[in-house]
């Protein structure tokens, strides 16, 4: 699973590193989020839009403690994937802001200072309630939670990065996804690997899934990338 942290949660640590609130947030990020999720951090909305454009996120933690309007970003996140959980934090309780962000599609609203235990509980509850579940295309079922692929009820051995590549492409069905986008979305440190790892992953998908079952799940779009193409 992957989580995106945007705005003041990161800025607060940088601006007020010795405060108890900053220590609490830093501990929360270090000992809970980074141990359980692949984590990206964006210090402003521009960076937030960038990350949303290239990656799939299970959770976005967004602070309203900025002068910028977050409406467009919340709308963009939900338009890309309605199941992404958006948790919004605010410096003080503001009923008007709370109503607005819920109407835009946010899933939760928390007033700062943040209690890390309460936030952990909210995240876990939302994940349980908003389980992404299986991705189904007729006889083909991809289960991200269990890392399983099944065809006509029979489990197929596709694991690790090939599974993550297949899942990412399936979640973006009918869209062309470049090698660079796949690297950014799946590898924690994409700058340390070469685009050839994508070709290796695609080849394994075809060898373990497409070829033995005589189906086609991923097509190569010359000079542009790959596209999930399975149809019943």
Secondary structure, DSSP 8 states (H G I E B T S, - for coil): -EEEEETHHHHHHHHSTTSHHHHHHHHHIIIIIHHHSEEEEESSHHHHHHHHHH---SEEEEE--SSS--HHHHHHHHHH-TTSEEEEEESS--HHHHHHHHHHT--EEEESS--HHHHHHHHHHHHHHT---EEEETTEEEETTTTEEEETTEEE---HHHHHHHHHHHHTTTS-B-HHHHHHHH-TTGGGS-THHHHHHHHHHIIIIIHHHT---EEEETTTEEEE----
